[in-house]
């Protein structure tokens, strides 16, 4: 994947209008680094009655998607069955990457086995017995839209970036 297309997000209430110069937009590798290195991720789903649900998960960026596991009886898993639209956020709000996409349960355990060394490298330990012996589920979130906000940028409003996949 070459990367999604960067643009300015619609920001009608910005204190100052961003310039027309798009060179300050964050490059996709900046977002990718944060998606890969974040330890904890926020995941937002919608309950069947429409109320939001926000939780923390561990996850990995792999094959141009976000992957995470959870138990099938968790609120987030139940919500995804009802509505697969999710929002994933990295842990650092001052260099945030917010990813909107759809979650799909991956039942093929051969894919789970491919995820094990990636999880082990990132989080340490051995997740294989826990992951493969459990009745858990693995989800792949296919990105549709992402946003990046870097408070450390020289001009914050010019650096806010939206990526379309």
C-alpha positions in Angstrom: 0.0 0.0 0.0 1.4 3.4 -1.0 -0.7 5.1 1.6 -4.0 6.9 1.8 -4.6 10.4 0.3 -3.9 13.3 2.7 -6.2 16.3 2.8 -7.5 18.9 5.2 -10.4 17.9 7.3 -13.6 20.0 7.4 -13.1 22.3 10.4 -15.8 25.0 10.3 -15.1 26.4 13.8 -11.3 26.7 13.6 -10.1 29.8 15.3 -8.0 30.7 12.3 -8.4 29.4 8.8 -5.7 27.0 7.8 -3.5 28.2 5.0 -3.9 26.8 1.4 -0.4 25.5 1.6 -0.7 21.7 2.0 3.0 21.1 2.8 2.3 21.2 6.6 -0.1 18.2 6.4 1.3 15.2 8.2 2.6 12.4 5.9 1.1 8.9 6.2 4.3 7.4 7.7 3.9 9.8 10.7 0.4 8.3 11.4 1.6 4.8 10.6 4.4 5.1 13.2 1.9 6.1 15.9 -0.5 3.3 14.9 2.3 0.8 15.1 3.9 2.0 18.3 0.9 2.8 20.5 0.7 0.4 23.4 -3.0 0.9 24.2 -5.7 1.9 21.9 -9.1 3.4 22.5 -11.9 1.6 20.7 -15.4 3.2 20.3 -18.4 1.1 19.3 -22.1 1.7 19.4 -24.5 -0.3 21.6 -27.6 -1.7 19.9 -29.7 1.2 21.4 -27.2 3.7 19.9 -25.4 4.7 23.1 -21.6 4.9 22.7 -19.2 2.5 24.3 -15.5 3.3 24.8 -12.9 0.8 25.9 -9.1 0.2 25.8 -7.6 -2.7 23.8 -4.2 -3.9 22.8 -3.7 -4.2 19.1 -1.4 -4.3 16.1 -1.2 -2.6 12.7 -0.6 -5.4 10.2 -1.4 -5.8 6.5 -2.8 -2.3 6.2 -5.4 -2.8 9.0 -5.8 -2.6 12.7 -6.1 -6.0 14.5 -7.2 -6.8 18.1 -8.6 -9.6 20.1 -11.3 -9.8 22.7 -13.8 -12.2 24.3 -17.0 -12.9 22.4 -19.1 -11.9 25.4 -17.5 -8.4 25.8 -19.6 -5.4 25.2 -17.4 -4.3 22.3 -17.7 -7.7 20.6 -21.5 -7.7 21.0 -21.6 -4.2 19.6 -19.6 -5.0 16.6 -21.9 -7.9 15.8 -24.8 -5.4 15.8 -22.9 -2.6 14.0 -19.3 -3.1 12.6 -18.4 0.6 12.5 -15.7 1.4 15.0 -13.3 4.2 15.8 -9.8 3.4 17.0 -7.6 6.1 18.7 -4.0 5.9 19.7 -3.0 6.5 23.3 -1.2 9.9 23.0 -3.7 12.7 22.6 -1.0 15.3 21.8 0.0 13.2 18.7 -3.3 11.5 18.0 -4.3 9.3 15.2 -8.0 8.5 15.0 -9.0 5.7 12.6 -12.6 5.2 11.4 -13.4 1.8 9.8 -15.3 -1.4 9.9 -14.5 -4.4 12.1 -14.8 -7.9 10.8 -14.3 -11.0 12.9 -11.6 -13.3 11.5 -12.3 -16.9 12.3 -9.4 -18.4 10.4 -7.1 -19.6 13.1 -4.2 -19.8 10.6 -4.3 -16.0 10.5 -4.4 -15.9 14.3 -1.2 -17.9 14.3 0.4 -15.3 12.0 -0.6 -12.6 14.5 1.0 -14.4 17.5 4.7 -13.4 16.8 3.6 -9.9 16.0 1.8 -9.6 19.4 4.6 -11.3 21.2 7.2 -8.9 19.7 5.1 -5.9 20.7 3.8 -6.9 24.1 6.3 -9.5 25.3 5.4 -12.9 26.6 3.6 -15.6 24.7 0.0 -14.9 23.7 -0.4 -18.1 21.7 -1.8 -20.3 24.5 -4.2 -17.6 25.6 -5.3 -16.6 22.1 -5.5 -20.0 20.4 -6.8 -22.0 23.3 -9.6 -19.5 24.2 -13.0 -18.9 22.8 -11.8 -15.4 22.0 -12.3 -13.6 18.8 -9.9 -11.6 16.5 -11.1 -8.6 14.6 -9.6 -6.8 11.6 -10.5 -3.1 11.3 -10.4 -2.0 7.7 -9.7 1.7 7.7 -11.9 4.1 5.7 -10.8 7.5 7.1 -8.1 8.7 9.5 -7.3 11.9 11.2 -4.0 13.1 12.7 -3.5 15.9 15.2 0.1 16.9 16.2 0.1 19.5 19.0 3.9 19.7 18.6 3.7 20.9 15.0 4.9 24.5 14.3 1.4 25.4 13.3 -1.2 23.0 14.7 -4.1 24.1 12.5 -2.1 23.7 9.3 -0.8 20.2 10.4 -4.2 18.7 11.2 -4.6 16.0 8.5 -7.3 13.7 7.1 -6.5 10.6 5.2 -8.9 8.8 2.8 -8.4 5.1 2.1 
